[in-house]
Amino acid sequence: MAAYVHCNFHSCVLRMNVDVSILLPEQDRMKQFEEKTKNPVKYQTLYLLHGFTGDYMTYLRTSNIERYADENQIMVVMPSVYNSAYTDMKYGLDYFTYLSEELMDFVERTFPSSPKREDRFVAGMSMGGYGAYKFGLACPDKFCAIGGVAGSYHAEYRYQGKVNTVSTLCEALYGDPPAITPEIHDIFTMMKNLKEKGVELPRMYTCCGTEDRRYQDSVDLKEFADELGIPLKFEHGPGRHDSVFFDEYIQKILNWMEFAGGPKR
């Protein structure tokens, strides 16, 4: 099985200690690969982002991600950003800056994680699906692929009260009265702007259960990408907004990402 490392370090951006879970592939196979290539291994790395109410332990507790990391010979990085919606909050902490600048730097200086764009991937479920698309589209030069499971892709739903379950949270995220900045918070606007600028976009995938309350978000994302002429793979099937659906479909995402060290296909 993959090695699990719990990291706790001081974030200069957030001005507090932070927790991150890291998975590294099983060591014997790594040594065999090093001996074969005579070069130190630099792993392809998946940044796996948790949903609302989650943290750095979410996927370790609710899925078989440890086994999947080993099967695909990838590093998996699972940070905590709490209920921040992967945002530099209006009244709060700069979680997106921490994620996109400080965390990646820490990971690549501390672990054998490849710094190449073609070796970086990002995915997540629910709020983490939104975060994965926001991260990947805000930093298209850093990621080659984005995967979302039941993503809450419409940022404005948070201040319309459709997903916000804490009365003061949307004000903390977006101000009072709350308002999003499309170029920063809205992934549909980000996607459109990148397309118009001719920027090379990461490959994109989304999926959702047909009984999931977030199903329409994935439909909207797929239809919007089609209108722009942007390739985006959309899969769906029976399922709800739960860990059962995530564990099934994260395997589909990993297969779609086609990691160099993954199983033969």
Long-range contacts (C-beta under 8 A, 24 or more apart in sequence): 1-26, 1-66, 1-67, 1-70, 2-26, 2-66, 2-67, 2-69, 2-70, 2-76, 3-27, 4-60, 4-66, 5-111, 6-56, 7-106, 7-110, 9-106, 11-98, 11-102, 12-102, 13-93, 13-94, 13-97, 13-98, 13-101, 13-102, 14-93, 14-94, 14-95, 14-98, 15-93, 18-79, 18-80, 18-98, 19-55, 19-56, 19-79, 19-80, 20-56, 20-77, 20-78, 20-79, 20-80, 20-103, 20-106, 20-107, 21-56, 21-57, 21-59, 21-60, 21-76, 21-77, 21-78, 21-79, 22-75, 22-76, 22-77, 22-78, 22-107, 22-111, 23-65, 23-66, 23-69, 23-75, 23-76, 23-78, 24-69, 24-75, 24-111, 24-112, 25-69, 25-70, 25-73, 25-74, 25-75, 25-261, 26-70, 29-73, 33-73, 33-261, 40-112, 41-112, 42-112, 42-113, 42-114, 42-115, 42-116, 42-119, 43-73, 43-74, 43-75, 43-111, 43-112, 43-113, 43-114, 43-119, 43-261, 44-73, 44-74, 44-75, 44-114, 44-119, 44-120, 44-121, 44-259, 44-260, 44-261, 45-74, 45-75, 45-76, 45-77, 45-107, 45-113, 45-114, 45-119, 45-120, 45-121, 46-74, 46-75, 46-76, 46-77, 46-121, 46-122, 46-123, 46-254, 46-257, 47-77, 47-79, 47-104, 47-120, 47-121, 47-122, 47-123, 47-132, 47-135, 48-76, 48-77, 48-78, 48-122, 48-123, 48-124, 48-128, 49-78, 49-79, 49-81, 49-86, 49-122, 49-123, 49-124, 49-127, 49-128, 49-129, 49-131, 49-132, 49-135, 50-78, 50-80, 50-81, 50-124, 50-125, 50-127, 50-128, 51-124, 51-125, 51-126, 51-127, 51-128, 51-129, 52-83, 52-126, 52-127, 52-152, 52-163, 52-165, 53-83, 54-127, 54-128, 55-80, 55-82, 56-80, 59-246, 62-243, 62-246, 62-247, 63-243, 63-246, 63-247, 63-250, 64-247, 65-250, 68-250, 68-251, 68-254, 71-262, 71-263, 72-254, 72-259, 72-261, 72-262, 72-263, 73-259, 73-260, 73-261, 73-262, 74-121, 74-254, 74-259, 74-261, 74-262, 75-107, 75-111, 75-112, 75-113, 77-103, 77-107, 77-113, 79-103, 81-131, 83-127, 83-166, 83-169, 84-173, 85-127, 85-130, 85-131, 85-155, 85-158, 85-173, 86-127, 86-128, 86-130, 86-131, 86-134, 86-135, 87-173, 87-174, 87-185, 88-184, 89-172, 89-173, 90-171, 90-172, 90-173, 90-174, 90-175, 91-171, 91-172, 91-175, 91-176, 92-172, 92-173, 96-134, 96-135, 96-138, 99-131, 99-135, 100-135, 100-138, 100-139, 100-142, 104-142, 117-141, 117-142, 117-143, 117-144, 118-144, 119-144, 120-144, 121-145, 121-146, 121-147, 121-257, 122-146, 122-147, 123-147, 123-148, 123-149, 123-250, 123-253, 124-148, 124-149, 124-151, 125-149, 125-150, 125-151, 125-246, 126-150, 126-151, 126-152, 126-214, 126-241, 127-152, 127-163, 129-153, 129-206, 130-155, 130-187, 133-187, 133-204, 133-221, 134-185, 134-187, 134-190, 136-202, 136-204, 137-187, 137-190, 137-191, 137-194, 137-201, 137-202, 138-184, 138-190, 140-194, 140-199, 140-200, 140-201, 140-202, 143-202, 144-202, 144-203, 145-202, 145-203, 145-204, 145-205, 145-256, 145-257, 146-202, 146-203, 146-204, 146-205, 147-204, 147-205, 147-206, 147-250, 147-253, 147-256, 147-257, 148-205, 148-206, 148-207, 148-218, 148-221, 149-206, 149-207, 149-208, 149-245, 149-246, 149-249, 149-250, 149-253, 150-207, 150-208, 150-209, 150-212, 150-214, 150-215, 150-217, 150-218, 150-241, 150-245, 150-246, 151-206, 151-208, 151-214, 151-217, 151-218, 151-221, 152-214, 152-217, 153-187, 153-188, 153-217, 153-218, 153-220, 153-221, 154-217, 154-220, 155-180, 155-185, 155-186, 155-187, 156-180, 156-186, 187-221, 188-220, 188-221, 188-224, 191-224, 191-225, 191-228, 191-230, 192-228, 195-228, 195-229, 195-230, 201-230, 203-231, 204-230, 204-231, 204-232, 204-233, 205-232, 205-233, 205-234, 205-235, 205-253, 205-256, 206-232, 206-233, 206-234, 206-235, 207-234, 207-235, 207-236, 207-249, 207-252, 207-253, 208-236, 208-239, 209-236, 209-237, 209-238, 209-239, 209-240, 209-241, 209-245, 210-236, 210-237, 210-238, 210-239, 211-238, 211-239, 211-240, 212-239, 212-240, 212-241, 212-245, 213-241, 214-241
